[in-house]
């Protein structure tokens, strides 16, 4: 592992990693270990994301977790990253991917920030993503990756630089591009958060469709590696293929 001092830069952005899910598709393994802490080639999935963010100059990382897993993540931090600028935000009830961002909005201090799912591996040029986001003055930019089996995912329908909608597991995908679970977001997104349903809201259902309708949802395509680890089959594939990245 590279020392933090070698990875850090001076871009000044913050990143939020969403690690509060239950990982039900990986039961019973995830009853014992939170999915982001499962290992790929003897290193937790979460480590790959943290290293990616620090490599590209992110100065602070916030990780949203389920309060029931506090001890697991505390152990992980002390084992791998003690002293690094990483903090945890505990969810005492499920808030969804958008609701949990609203919970920590104060921490972003009105600046642009990165967001990543905590159960995927990805090799993305975050500096290029940030530049794209700023140049298009977009409230939300979704990193898009081309996959050979798009019908297994939510597929992006694209018009130029804009995403017009995501189609969930379509029989005839309009493109091969899916969300890589990585976003560059601006504070404007919180204008779309209502706080209804006890604060529960999803980016995929309660934000992105509204932005797409308003012509404000941008897509950033990249050619780096990407691997979902959400099922046993995909986790095994990550172990077999995610090396030397």
Biotite code that builds the C-alpha atoms (Angstrom):
import biotite.structure as struc

atoms = struc.array([
    struc.Atom([0.000, 0.000, 0.000], chain_id="A", res_id=1, res_name="UNK", atom_name="CA", element="C"),
    struc.Atom([1.277, 3.463, -0.844], chain_id="A", res_id=2, res_name="UNK", atom_name="CA", element="C"),
    struc.Atom([1.776, 5.778, 2.135], chain_id="A", res_id=3, res_name="UNK", atom_name="CA", element="C"),
    struc.Atom([-0.907, 8.424, 2.516], chain_id="A", res_id=4, res_name="UNK", atom_name="CA", element="C"),
    struc.Atom([1.648, 11.179, 1.969], chain_id="A", res_id=5, res_name="UNK", atom_name="CA", element="C"),
    struc.Atom([2.402, 9.839, -1.515], chain_id="A", res_id=6, res_name="UNK", atom_name="CA", element="C"),
    struc.Atom([-1.255, 9.518, -2.447], chain_id="A", res_id=7, res_name="UNK", atom_name="CA", element="C"),
    struc.Atom([-2.513, 12.869, -1.230], chain_id="A", res_id=8, res_name="UNK", atom_name="CA", element="C"),
    struc.Atom([-2.859, 15.891, -3.477], chain_id="A", res_id=9, res_name="UNK", atom_name="CA", element="C"),
    struc.Atom([-4.290, 19.375, -3.154], chain_id="A", res_id=10, res_name="UNK", atom_name="CA", element="C"),
    struc.Atom([-7.559, 19.396, -5.096], chain_id="A", res_id=11, res_name="UNK", atom_name="CA", element="C"),
    struc.Atom([-9.476, 20.050, -1.872], chain_id="A", res_id=12, res_name="UNK", atom_name="CA", element="C"),
    struc.Atom([-12.597, 18.032, -2.693], chain_id="A", res_id=13, res_name="UNK", atom_name="CA", element="C"),
    struc.Atom([-14.369, 15.680, -0.345], chain_id="A", res_id=14, res_name="UNK", atom_name="CA", element="C"),
    struc.Atom([-15.740, 12.241, -1.100], chain_id="A", res_id=15, res_name="UNK", atom_name="CA", element="C"),
    struc.Atom([-18.545, 10.225, 0.415], chain_id="A", res_id=16, res_name="UNK", atom_name="CA", element="C"),
    struc.Atom([-18.580, 6.431, 0.252], chain_id="A", res_id=17, res_name="UNK", atom_name="CA", element="C"),
    struc.Atom([-21.960, 4.770, 0.731], chain_id="A", res_id=18, res_name="UNK", atom_name="CA", element="C"),
    struc.Atom([-21.341, 1.736, 2.935], chain_id="A", res_id=19, res_name="UNK", atom_name="CA", element="C"),
    struc.Atom([-24.570, 1.390, 4.895], chain_id="A", res_id=20, res_name="UNK", atom_name="CA", element="C"),
    struc.Atom([-26.323, -1.322, 2.899], chain_id="A", res_id=21, res_name="UNK", atom_name="CA", element="C"),
    struc.Atom([-27.149, -4.751, 4.282], chain_id="A", res_id=22, res_name="UNK", atom_name="CA", element="C"),
    struc.Atom([-25.682, -6.776, 1.412], chain_id="A", res_id=23, res_name="UNK", atom_name="CA", element="C"),
    struc.Atom([-28.561, -9.258, 1.412], chain_id="A", res_id=24, res_name="UNK", atom_name="CA", element="C"),
    struc.Atom([-27.460, -10.928, -1.833], chain_id="A", res_id=25, res_name="UNK", atom_name="CA", element="C"),
    struc.Atom([-24.295, -12.042, -0.054], chain_id="A", res_id=26, res_name="UNK", atom_name="CA", element="C"),
    struc.Atom([-25.987, -13.544, 3.003], chain_id="A", res_id=27, res_name="UNK", atom_name="CA", element="C"),
    struc.Atom([-24.880, -15.258, 5.193], chain_id="A", res_id=28, res_name="UNK", atom_name="CA", element="C"),
    struc.Atom([-21.363, -13.861, 4.673], chain_id="A", res_id=29, res_name="UNK", atom_name="CA", element="C"),
    struc.Atom([-22.494, -10.262, 5.153], chain_id="A", res_id=30, res_name="UNK", atom_name="CA", element="C"),
    struc.Atom([-24.260, -11.134, 8.398], chain_id="A", res_id=31, res_name="UNK", atom_name="CA", element="C"),
    struc.Atom([-20.745, -11.341, 9.809], chain_id="A", res_id=32, res_name="UNK", atom_name="CA", element="C"),
    struc.Atom([-18.829, -8.839, 7.682], chain_id="A", res_id=33, res_name="UNK", atom_name="CA", element="C"),
    struc.Atom([-20.194, -5.681, 5.994], chain_id="A", res_id=34, res_name="UNK", atom_name="CA", element="C"),
    struc.Atom([-19.942, -5.990, 2.213], chain_id="A", res_id=35, res_name="UNK", atom_name="CA", element="C"),
    struc.Atom([-17.447, -3.104, 1.742], chain_id="A", res_id=36, res_name="UNK", atom_name="CA", element="C"),
    struc.Atom([-15.080, -4.902, 4.132], chain_id="A", res_id=37, res_name="UNK", atom_name="CA", element="C"),
    struc.Atom([-15.079, -8.160, 2.195], chain_id="A", res_id=38, res_name="UNK", atom_name="CA", element="C"),
    struc.Atom([-11.687, -8.753, 0.658], chain_id="A", res_id=39, res_name="UNK", atom_name="CA", element="C"),
    struc.Atom([-10.491, -8.917, -2.925], chain_id="A", res_id=40, res_name="UNK", atom_name="CA", element="C"),
    struc.Atom([-6.971, -10.312, -3.111], chain_id="A", res_id=41, res_name="UNK", atom_name="CA", element="C"),
    struc.Atom([-6.587, -9.965, 0.661], chain_id="A", res_id=42, res_name="UNK", atom_name="CA", element="C"),
    struc.Atom([-7.570, -6.298, 0.755], chain_id="A", res_id=43, res_name="UNK", atom_name="CA", element="C"),
    struc.Atom([-11.009, -4.905, 1.693], chain_id="A", res_id=44, res_name="UNK", atom_name="CA", element="C"),
    struc.Atom([-13.067, -3.537, -1.201], chain_id="A", res_id=45, res_name="UNK", atom_name="CA", element="C"),
    struc.Atom([-13.259, -0.266, 0.717], chain_id="A", res_id=46, res_name="UNK", atom_name="CA", element="C"),
    struc.Atom([-9.476, 0.109, 0.595], chain_id="A", res_id=47, res_name="UNK", atom_name="CA", element="C"),
    struc.Atom([-9.477, 0.282, -3.193], chain_id="A", res_id=48, res_name="UNK", atom_name="CA", element="C"),
    struc.Atom([-11.963, 3.165, -3.084], chain_id="A", res_id=49, res_name="UNK", atom_name="CA", element="C"),
    struc.Atom([-10.083, 5.063, -0.388], chain_id="A", res_id=50, res_name="UNK", atom_name="CA", element="C"),
    struc.Atom([-6.829, 4.687, -2.319], chain_id="A", res_id=51, res_name="UNK", atom_name="CA", element="C"),
    struc.Atom([-8.519, 5.906, -5.508], chain_id="A", res_id=52, res_name="UNK", atom_name="CA", element="C"),
    struc.Atom([-9.806, 9.058, -3.834], chain_id="A", res_id=53, res_name="UNK", atom_name="CA", element="C"),
    struc.Atom([-6.546, 9.927, -2.090], chain_id="A", res_id=54, res_name="UNK", atom_name="CA", element="C"),
    struc.Atom([-4.594, 9.234, -5.292], chain_id="A", res_id=55, res_name="UNK", atom_name="CA", element="C"),
    struc.Atom([-6.602, 11.927, -7.060], chain_id="A", res_id=56, res_name="UNK", atom_name="CA", element="C"),
    struc.Atom([-6.254, 14.545, -4.377], chain_id="A", res_id=57, res_name="UNK", atom_name="CA", element="C"),
    struc.Atom([-9.386, 14.149, -2.268], chain_id="A", res_id=58, res_name="UNK", atom_name="CA", element="C"),
    struc.Atom([-8.573, 15.629, 1.135], chain_id="A", res_id=59, res_name="UNK", atom_name="CA", element="C"),
    struc.Atom([-11.373, 14.213, 3.296], chain_id="A", res_id=60, res_name="UNK", atom_name="CA", element="C"),
    struc.Atom([-13.448, 11.064, 3.016], chain_id="A", res_id=61, res_name="UNK", atom_name="CA", element="C"),
    struc.Atom([-16.753, 10.470, 4.750], chain_id="A", res_id=62, res_name="UNK", atom_name="CA", element="C"),
    struc.Atom([-18.165, 6.954, 4.957], chain_id="A", res_id=63, res_name="UNK", atom_name="CA", element="C"),
    struc.Atom([-21.838, 6.386, 5.712], chain_id="A", res_id=64, res_name="UNK", atom_name="CA", element="C"),
    struc.Atom([-22.429, 3.186, 7.674], chain_id="A", res_id=65, res_name="UNK", atom_name="CA", element="C"),
    struc.Atom([-25.166, 1.295, 9.462], chain_id="A", res_id=66, res_name="UNK", atom_name="CA", element="C"),
    struc.Atom([-24.911, 1.937, 13.190], chain_id="A", res_id=67, res_name="UNK", atom_name="CA", element="C"),
    struc.Atom([-24.934, -1.826, 13.797], chain_id="A", res_id=68, res_name="UNK", atom_name="CA", element="C"),
    struc.Atom([-21.594, -2.102, 11.957], chain_id="A", res_id=69, res_name="UNK", atom_name="CA", element="C"),
    struc.Atom([-19.751, 0.625, 13.840], chain_id="A", res_id=70, res_name="UNK", atom_name="CA", element="C"),
    struc.Atom([-17.343, -1.787, 15.527], chain_id="A", res_id=71, res_name="UNK", atom_name="CA", element="C"),
    struc.Atom([-16.437, -3.443, 12.215], chain_id="A", res_id=72, res_name="UNK", atom_name="CA", element="C"),
    struc.Atom([-15.555, -0.155, 10.554], chain_id="A", res_id=73, res_name="UNK", atom_name="CA", element="C"),
    struc.Atom([-13.729, 1.070, 13.639], chain_id="A", res_id=74, res_name="UNK", atom_name="CA", element="C"),
    struc.Atom([-11.559, -2.027, 13.457], chain_id="A", res_id=75, res_name="UNK", atom_name="CA", element="C"),
    struc.Atom([-11.006, -1.486, 9.720], chain_id="A", res_id=76, res_name="UNK", atom_name="CA", element="C"),
    struc.Atom([-9.927, 2.118, 10.253], chain_id="A", res_id=77, res_name="UNK", atom_name="CA", element="C"),
    struc.Atom([-7.448, 1.238, 13.001], chain_id="A", res_id=78, res_name="UNK", atom_name="CA", element="C"),
    struc.Atom([-6.097, -1.713, 11.027], chain_id="A", res_id=79, res_name="UNK", atom_name="CA", element="C"),
    struc.Atom([-5.605, 0.060, 7.697], chain_id="A", res_id=80, res_name="UNK", atom_name="CA", element="C"),
    struc.Atom([-5.975, 3.839, 7.874], chain_id="A", res_id=81, res_name="UNK", atom_name="CA", element="C"),
    struc.Atom([-5.478, 5.174, 11.387], chain_id="A", res_id=82, res_name="UNK", atom_name="CA", element="C"),
    struc.Atom([-4.552, 8.851, 11.206], chain_id="A", res_id=83, res_name="UNK", atom_name="CA", element="C"),
    struc.Atom([-5.976, 9.358, 7.710], chain_id="A", res_id=84, res_name="UNK", atom_name="CA", element="C"),
    struc.Atom([-8.672, 12.042, 7.163], chain_id="A", res_id=85, res_name="UNK", atom_name="CA", element="C"),
    struc.Atom([-11.576, 9.585, 7.180], chain_id="A", res_id=86, res_name="UNK", atom_name="CA", element="C"),
    struc.Atom([-14.727, 9.986, 9.237], chain_id="A", res_id=87, res_name="UNK", atom_name="CA", element="C"),
    struc.Atom([-17.874, 7.937, 9.683], chain_id="A", res_id=88, res_name="UNK", atom_name="CA", element="C"),
    struc.Atom([-21.522, 8.971, 9.605], chain_id="A", res_id=89, res_name="UNK", atom_name="CA", element="C"),
    struc.Atom([-23.874, 6.490, 11.251], chain_id="A", res_id=90, res_name="UNK", atom_name="CA", element="C"),
    struc.Atom([-27.361, 5.739, 9.998], chain_id="A", res_id=91, res_name="UNK", atom_name="CA", element="C"),
    struc.Atom([-29.712, 4.678, 12.777], chain_id="A", res_id=92, res_name="UNK", atom_name="CA", element="C"),
    struc.Atom([-32.435, 3.919, 10.213], chain_id="A", res_id=93, res_name="UNK", atom_name="CA", element="C"),
    struc.Atom([-32.302, 3.258, 6.459], chain_id="A", res_id=94, res_name="UNK", atom_name="CA", element="C"),
    struc.Atom([-32.207, 6.542, 4.537], chain_id="A", res_id=95, res_name="UNK", atom_name="CA", element="C"),
    struc.Atom([-31.386, 5.405, 1.007], chain_id="A", res_id=96, res_name="UNK", atom_name="CA", element="C"),
    struc.Atom([-28.597, 6.687, -1.203], chain_id="A", res_id=97, res_name="UNK", atom_name="CA", element="C"),
    struc.Atom([-30.046, 10.215, -1.466], chain_id="A", res_id=98, res_name="UNK", atom_name="CA", element="C"),
    struc.Atom([-31.331, 10.459, 2.086], chain_id="A", res_id=99, res_name="UNK", atom_name="CA", element="C"),
    struc.Atom([-27.958, 9.602, 3.549], chain_id="A", res_id=100, res_name="UNK", atom_name="CA", element="C"),
    struc.Atom([-26.309, 12.337, 1.451], chain_id="A", res_id=101, res_name="UNK", atom_name="CA", element="C"),
    struc.Atom([-28.810, 14.837, 2.827], chain_id="A", res_id=102, res_name="UNK", atom_name="CA", element="C"),
    struc.Atom([-27.832, 13.674, 6.307], chain_id="A", res_id=103, res_name="UNK", atom_name="CA", element="C"),
    struc.Atom([-24.195, 14.659, 5.718], chain_id="A", res_id=104, res_name="UNK", atom_name="CA", element="C"),
    struc.Atom([-24.803, 17.675, 3.461], chain_id="A", res_id=105, res_name="UNK", atom_name="CA", element="C"),
    struc.Atom([-23.502, 20.007, 6.182], chain_id="A", res_id=106, res_name="UNK", atom_name="CA", element="C"),
    struc.Atom([-20.119, 18.290, 5.980], chain_id="A", res_id=107, res_name="UNK", atom_name="CA", element="C"),
    struc.Atom([-19.658, 19.113, 2.285], chain_id="A", res_id=108, res_name="UNK", atom_name="CA", element="C"),
    struc.Atom([-19.934, 22.829, 3.176], chain_id="A", res_id=109, res_name="UNK", atom_name="CA", element="C"),
    struc.Atom([-21.628, 23.836, -0.051], chain_id="A", res_id=110, res_name="UNK", atom_name="CA", element="C"),
    struc.Atom([-18.876, 22.546, -2.337], chain_id="A", res_id=111, res_name="UNK", atom_name="CA", element="C"),
    struc.Atom([-18.853, 19.956, -5.111], chain_id="A", res_id=112, res_name="UNK", atom_name="CA", element="C"),
    struc.Atom([-18.119, 16.434, -3.882], chain_id="A", res_id=113, res_name="UNK", atom_name="CA", element="C"),
    struc.Atom([-17.628, 12.874, -5.086], chain_id="A", res_id=114, res_name="UNK", atom_name="CA", element="C"),
    struc.Atom([-19.896, 9.980, -4.143], chain_id="A", res_id=115, res_name="UNK", atom_name="CA", element="C"),
    struc.Atom([-19.217, 6.282, -4.628], chain_id="A", res_id=116, res_name="UNK", atom_name="CA", element="C"),
    struc.Atom([-21.009, 3.082, -3.816], chain_id="A", res_id=117, res_name="UNK", atom_name="CA", element="C"),
    struc.Atom([-18.990, 1.086, -1.327], chain_id="A", res_id=118, res_name="UNK", atom_name="CA", element="C"),
    struc.Atom([-19.278, -2.338, -2.947], chain_id="A", res_id=119, res_name="UNK", atom_name="CA", element="C"),
    struc.Atom([-17.651, -1.817, -6.341], chain_id="A", res_id=120, res_name="UNK", atom_name="CA", element="C"),
    struc.Atom([-14.124, -1.660, -7.696], chain_id="A", res_id=121, res_name="UNK", atom_name="CA", element="C"),
    struc.Atom([-13.350, 1.082, -10.184], chain_id="A", res_id=122, res_name="UNK", atom_name="CA", element="C"),
    struc.Atom([-10.339, 2.639, -11.868], chain_id="A", res_id=123, res_name="UNK", atom_name="CA", element="C"),
    struc.Atom([-11.383, 6.137, -12.944], chain_id="A", res_id=124, res_name="UNK", atom_name="CA", element="C"),
    struc.Atom([-9.523, 9.374, -13.597], chain_id="A", res_id=125, res_name="UNK", atom_name="CA", element="C"),
    struc.Atom([-11.288, 11.464, -10.959], chain_id="A", res_id=126, res_name="UNK", atom_name="CA", element="C"),
    struc.Atom([-9.482, 14.623, -12.015], chain_id="A", res_id=127, res_name="UNK", atom_name="CA", element="C"),
    struc.Atom([-10.984, 14.269, -15.495], chain_id="A", res_id=128, res_name="UNK", atom_name="CA", element="C"),
    struc.Atom([-14.405, 13.610, -13.970], chain_id="A", res_id=129, res_name="UNK", atom_name="CA", element="C"),
    struc.Atom([-14.126, 16.733, -11.823], chain_id="A", res_id=130, res_name="UNK", atom_name="CA", element="C"),
    struc.Atom([-13.014, 18.845, -14.795], chain_id="A", res_id=131, res_name="UNK", atom_name="CA", element="C"),
    struc.Atom([-15.892, 17.551, -16.910], chain_id="A", res_id=132, res_name="UNK", atom_name="CA", element="C"),
    struc.Atom([-18.378, 18.281, -14.123], chain_id="A", res_id=133, res_name="UNK", atom_name="CA", element="C"),
    struc.Atom([-17.193, 21.851, -13.690], chain_id="A", res_id=134, res_name="UNK", atom_name="CA", element="C"),
    struc.Atom([-16.945, 22.624, -17.396], chain_id="A", res_id=135, res_name="UNK", atom_name="CA", element="C"),
    struc.Atom([-20.555, 21.570, -17.961], chain_id="A", res_id=136, res_name="UNK", atom_name="CA", element="C"),
    struc.Atom([-21.793, 23.317, -14.797], chain_id="A", res_id=137, res_name="UNK", atom_name="CA", element="C"),
    struc.Atom([-23.751, 20.186, -14.014], chain_id="A", res_id=138, res_name="UNK", atom_name="CA", element="C"),
    struc.Atom([-25.530, 19.572, -10.709], chain_id="A", res_id=139, res_name="UNK", atom_name="CA", element="C"),
    struc.Atom([-24.865, 15.855, -11.185], chain_id="A", res_id=140, res_name="UNK", atom_name="CA", element="C"),
    struc.Atom([-22.417, 13.935, -13.344], chain_id="A", res_id=141, res_name="UNK", atom_name="CA", element="C"),
    struc.Atom([-22.659, 10.148, -13.436], chain_id="A", res_id=142, res_name="UNK", atom_name="CA", element="C"),
    struc.Atom([-19.593, 8.091, -14.344], chain_id="A", res_id=143, res_name="UNK", atom_name="CA", element="C"),
    struc.Atom([-20.647, 5.634, -17.050], chain_id="A", res_id=144, res_name="UNK", atom_name="CA", element="C"),
    struc.Atom([-18.877, 2.423, -17.964], chain_id="A", res_id=145, res_name="UNK", atom_name="CA", element="C"),
    struc.Atom([-19.515, 0.121, -20.907], chain_id="A", res_id=146, res_name="UNK", atom_name="CA", element="C"),
    struc.Atom([-20.236, -3.504, -19.958], chain_id="A", res_id=147, res_name="UNK", atom_name="CA", element="C"),
    struc.Atom([-20.794, -6.613, -22.107], chain_id="A", res_id=148, res_name="UNK", atom_name="CA", element="C"),
    struc.Atom([-24.023, -7.510, -20.275], chain_id="A", res_id=149, res_name="UNK", atom_name="CA", element="C"),
    struc.Atom([-25.915, -4.208, -19.872], chain_id="A", res_id=150, res_name="UNK", atom_name="CA", element="C"),
    struc.Atom([-29.324, -5.886, -19.607], chain_id="A", res_id=151, res_name="UNK", atom_name="CA", element="C"),
    struc.Atom([-28.296, -7.090, -16.123], chain_id="A", res_id=152, res_name="UNK", atom_name="CA", element="C"),
    struc.Atom([-28.116, -3.479, -14.901], chain_id="A", res_id=153, res_name="UNK", atom_name="CA", element="C"),
    struc.Atom([-29.754, -0.088, -15.172], chain_id="A", res_id=154, res_name="UNK", atom_name="CA", element="C"),
    struc.Atom([-28.781, 1.163, -18.630], chain_id="A", res_id=155, res_name="UNK", atom_name="CA", element="C"),
    struc.Atom([-28.263, 4.812, -19.526], chain_id="A", res_id=156, res_name="UNK", atom_name="CA", element="C"),
    struc.Atom([-30.134, 6.315, -22.444], chain_id="A", res_id=157, res_name="UNK", atom_name="CA", element="C"),
    struc.Atom([-27.829, 9.042, -23.732], chain_id="A", res_id=158, res_name="UNK", atom_name="CA", element="C"),
    struc.Atom([-28.359, 12.135, -25.864], chain_id="A", res_id=159, res_name="UNK", atom_name="CA", element="C"),
    struc.Atom([-24.992, 13.784, -26.427], chain_id="A", res_id=160, res_name="UNK", atom_name="CA", element="C"),
    struc.Atom([-23.549, 14.577, -22.990], chain_id="A", res_id=161, res_name="UNK", atom_name="CA", element="C"),
    struc.Atom([-26.905, 14.185, -21.255], chain_id="A", res_id=162, res_name="UNK", atom_name="CA", element="C"),
    struc.Atom([-28.498, 11.132, -19.695], chain_id="A", res_id=163, res_name="UNK", atom_name="CA", element="C"),
    struc.Atom([-32.198, 11.230, -20.543], chain_id="A", res_id=164, res_name="UNK", atom_name="CA", element="C"),
    struc.Atom([-33.148, 8.222, -18.414], chain_id="A", res_id=165, res_name="UNK", atom_name="CA", element="C"),
    struc.Atom([-31.980, 4.965, -16.883], chain_id="A", res_id=166, res_name="UNK", atom_name="CA", element="C"),
    struc.Atom([-33.803, 1.816, -17.995], chain_id="A", res_id=167, res_name="UNK", atom_name="CA", element="C"),
    struc.Atom([-33.760, -0.979, -15.410], chain_id="A", res_id=168, res_name="UNK", atom_name="CA", element="C"),
    struc.Atom([-32.596, -4.289, -16.903], chain_id="A", res_id=169, res_name="UNK", atom_name="CA", element="C"),
    struc.Atom([-34.057, -3.637, -20.383], chain_id="A", res_id=170, res_name="UNK", atom_name="CA", element="C"),
    struc.Atom([-34.519, -6.496, -22.835], chain_id="A", res_id=171, res_name="UNK", atom_name="CA", element="C"),
    struc.Atom([-33.155, -4.280, -25.627], chain_id="A", res_id=172, res_name="UNK", atom_name="CA", element="C"),
    struc.Atom([-30.608, -1.904, -24.044], chain_id="A", res_id=173, res_name="UNK", atom_name="CA", element="C"),
    struc.Atom([-30.326, 1.494, -25.794], chain_id="A", res_id=174, res_name="UNK", atom_name="CA", element="C"),
    struc.Atom([-26.587, 1.526, -25.039], chain_id="A", res_id=175, res_name="UNK", atom_name="CA", element="C"),
    struc.Atom([-23.936, -0.545, -23.299], chain_id="A", res_id=176, res_name="UNK", atom_name="CA", element="C"),
    struc.Atom([-23.338, 2.138, -20.669], chain_id="A", res_id=177, res_name="UNK", atom_name="CA", element="C"),
    struc.Atom([-24.382, 1.705, -17.055], chain_id="A", res_id=178, res_name="UNK", atom_name="CA", element="C"),
    struc.Atom([-23.798, 3.740, -13.936], chain_id="A", res_id=179, res_name="UNK", atom_name="CA", element="C"),
    struc.Atom([-20.442, 2.936, -12.363], chain_id="A", res_id=180, res_name="UNK", atom_name="CA", element="C"),
    struc.Atom([-21.816, 3.930, -8.961], chain_id="A", res_id=181, res_name="UNK", atom_name="CA", element="C"),
    struc.Atom([-19.597, 7.014, -8.964], chain_id="A", res_id=182, res_name="UNK", atom_name="CA", element="C"),
    struc.Atom([-20.808, 10.598, -9.132], chain_id="A", res_id=183, res_name="UNK", atom_name="CA", element="C"),
    struc.Atom([-19.598, 14.170, -8.969], chain_id="A", res_id=184, res_name="UNK", atom_name="CA", element="C"),
    struc.Atom([-22.347, 16.257, -7.375], chain_id="A", res_id=185, res_name="UNK", atom_name="CA", element="C"),
    struc.Atom([-23.019, 19.909, -6.634], chain_id="A", res_id=186, res_name="UNK", atom_name="CA", element="C"),
    struc.Atom([-25.016, 21.387, -3.717], chain_id="A", res_id=187, res_name="UNK", atom_name="CA", element="C"),
    struc.Atom([-27.887, 22.123, -6.110], chain_id="A", res_id=188, res_name="UNK", atom_name="CA", element="C"),
    struc.Atom([-29.002, 18.500, -5.818], chain_id="A", res_id=189, res_name="UNK", atom_name="CA", element="C"),
    struc.Atom([-30.325, 19.088, -2.313], chain_id="A", res_id=190, res_name="UNK", atom_name="CA", element="C"),
    struc.Atom([-33.013, 21.363, -3.745], chain_id="A", res_id=191, res_name="UNK", atom_name="CA", element="C"),
    struc.Atom([-34.617, 18.138, -4.985], chain_id="A", res_id=192, res_name="UNK", atom_name="CA", element="C"),
    struc.Atom([-34.647, 16.498, -1.547], chain_id="A", res_id=193, res_name="UNK", atom_name="CA", element="C"),
    struc.Atom([-38.048, 16.737, 0.155], chain_id="A", res_id=194, res_name="UNK", atom_name="CA", element="C"),
    struc.Atom([-37.444, 14.771, 3.351], chain_id="A", res_id=195, res_name="UNK", atom_name="CA", element="C"),
    struc.Atom([-40.661, 12.821, 2.781], chain_id="A", res_id=196, res_name="UNK", atom_name="CA", element="C"),
    struc.Atom([-40.972, 9.122, 3.698], chain_id="A", res_id=197, res_name="UNK", atom_name="CA", element="C"),
    struc.Atom([-39.098, 9.661, 6.969], chain_id="A", res_id=198, res_name="UNK", atom_name="CA", element="C"),
    struc.Atom([-36.150, 11.004, 5.010], chain_id="A", res_id=199, res_name="UNK", atom_name="CA", element="C"),
    struc.Atom([-35.745, 7.917, 2.835], chain_id="A", res_id=200, res_name="UNK", atom_name="CA", element="C"),
    struc.Atom([-34.819, 8.740, -0.761], chain_id="A", res_id=201, res_name="UNK", atom_name="CA", element="C"),
    struc.Atom([-32.814, 7.132, -3.543], chain_id="A", res_id=202, res_name="UNK", atom_name="CA", element="C"),
    struc.Atom([-30.557, 8.878, -6.026], chain_id="A", res_id=203, res_name="UNK", atom_name="CA", element="C"),
    struc.Atom([-31.749, 6.497, -8.709], chain_id="A", res_id=204, res_name="UNK", atom_name="CA", element="C"),
    struc.Atom([-35.474, 7.149, -8.169], chain_id="A", res_id=205, res_name="UNK", atom_name="CA", element="C"),
    struc.Atom([-35.811, 10.478, -6.362], chain_id="A", res_id=206, res_name="UNK", atom_name="CA", element="C"),
    struc.Atom([-33.055, 12.607, -7.912], chain_id="A", res_id=207, res_name="UNK", atom_name="CA", element="C"),
    struc.Atom([-31.741, 11.407, -11.254], chain_id="A", res_id=208, res_name="UNK", atom_name="CA", element="C"),
    struc.Atom([-35.138, 11.172, -13.042], chain_id="A", res_id=209, res_name="UNK", atom_name="CA", element="C"),
    struc.Atom([-35.930, 14.771, -12.029], chain_id="A", res_id=210, res_name="UNK", atom_name="CA", element="C"),
    struc.Atom([-32.537, 16.017, -13.177], chain_id="A", res_id=211, res_name="UNK", atom_name="CA", element="C"),
    struc.Atom([-32.884, 14.106, -16.442], chain_id="A", res_id=212, res_name="UNK", atom_name="CA", element="C"),
    struc.Atom([-36.284, 15.695, -17.035], chain_id="A", res_id=213, res_name="UNK", atom_name="CA", element="C"),
    struc.Atom([-34.732, 19.128, -16.465], chain_id="A", res_id=214, res_name="UNK", atom_name="CA", element="C"),
    struc.Atom([-31.820, 18.368, -18.811], chain_id="A", res_id=215, res_name="UNK", atom_name="CA", element="C"),
    struc.Atom([-29.304, 18.502, -15.970], chain_id="A", res_id=216, res_name="UNK", atom_name="CA", element="C"),
    struc.Atom([-28.073, 14.915, -15.641], chain_id="A", res_id=217, res_name="UNK", atom_name="CA", element="C"),
    struc.Atom([-24.699, 14.529, -17.326], chain_id="A", res_id=218, res_name="UNK", atom_name="CA", element="C"),
    struc.Atom([-22.809, 11.372, -18.190], chain_id="A", res_id=219, res_name="UNK", atom_name="CA", element="C"),
    struc.Atom([-19.021, 10.960, -18.093], chain_id="A", res_id=220, res_name="UNK", atom_name="CA", element="C"),
    struc.Atom([-17.840, 7.850, -19.935], chain_id="A", res_id=221, res_name="UNK", atom_name="CA", element="C"),
    struc.Atom([-14.544, 6.217, -19.000], chain_id="A", res_id=222, res_name="UNK", atom_name="CA", element="C"),
    struc.Atom([-12.606, 3.188, -20.185], chain_id="A", res_id=223, res_name="UNK", atom_name="CA", element="C"),
    struc.Atom([-10.974, 2.109, -16.929], chain_id="A", res_id=224, res_name="UNK", atom_name="CA", element="C"),
    struc.Atom([-11.718, -1.162, -15.191], chain_id="A", res_id=225, res_name="UNK", atom_name="CA", element="C"),
    struc.Atom([-14.902, -1.585, -13.161], chain_id="A", res_id=226, res_name="UNK", atom_name="CA", element="C"),
    struc.Atom([-16.312, -4.495, -11.215], chain_id="A", res_id=227, res_name="UNK", atom_name="CA", element="C"),
    struc.Atom([-19.461, -4.887, -9.161], chain_id="A", res_id=228, res_name="UNK", atom_name="CA", element="C"),
    struc.Atom([-19.068, -7.165, -6.125], chain_id="A", res_id=229, res_name="UNK", atom_name="CA", element="C"),
    struc.Atom([-22.746, -7.392, -5.195], chain_id="A", res_id=230, res_name="UNK", atom_name="CA", element="C"),
    struc.Atom([-23.259, -11.123, -5.758], chain_id="A", res_id=231, res_name="UNK", atom_name="CA", element="C"),
    struc.Atom([-21.138, -14.194, -5.085], chain_id="A", res_id=232, res_name="UNK", atom_name="CA", element="C"),
    struc.Atom([-20.486, -14.635, -8.807], chain_id="A", res_id=233, res_name="UNK", atom_name="CA", element="C"),
    struc.Atom([-19.383, -11.021, -9.290], chain_id="A", res_id=234, res_name="UNK", atom_name="CA", element="C"),
    struc.Atom([-17.295, -11.045, -6.125], chain_id="A", res_id=235, res_name="UNK", atom_name="CA", element="C"),
    struc.Atom([-15.496, -14.158, -7.356], chain_id="A", res_id=236, res_name="UNK", atom_name="CA", element="C"),
    struc.Atom([-14.888, -12.486, -10.718], chain_id="A", res_id=237, res_name="UNK", atom_name="CA", element="C"),
    struc.Atom([-13.341, -9.508, -8.928], chain_id="A", res_id=238, res_name="UNK", atom_name="CA", element="C"),
    struc.Atom([-10.993, -11.796, -7.022], chain_id="A", res_id=239, res_name="UNK", atom_name="CA", element="C"),
    struc.Atom([-9.940, -13.497, -10.257], chain_id="A", res_id=240, res_name="UNK", atom_name="CA", element="C"),
    struc.Atom([-9.528, -10.389, -12.400], chain_id="A", res_id=241, res_name="UNK", atom_name="CA", element="C"),
    struc.Atom([-8.816, -7.369, -10.183], chain_id="A", res_id=242, res_name="UNK", atom_name="CA", element="C"),
    struc.Atom([-5.062, -7.491, -9.959], chain_id="A", res_id=243, res_name="UNK", atom_name="CA", element="C"),
    struc.Atom([-2.327, -4.920, -10.515], chain_id="A", res_id=244, res_name="UNK", atom_name="CA", element="C"),
    struc.Atom([-4.812, -2.037, -10.757], chain_id="A", res_id=245, res_name="UNK", atom_name="CA", element="C"),
])
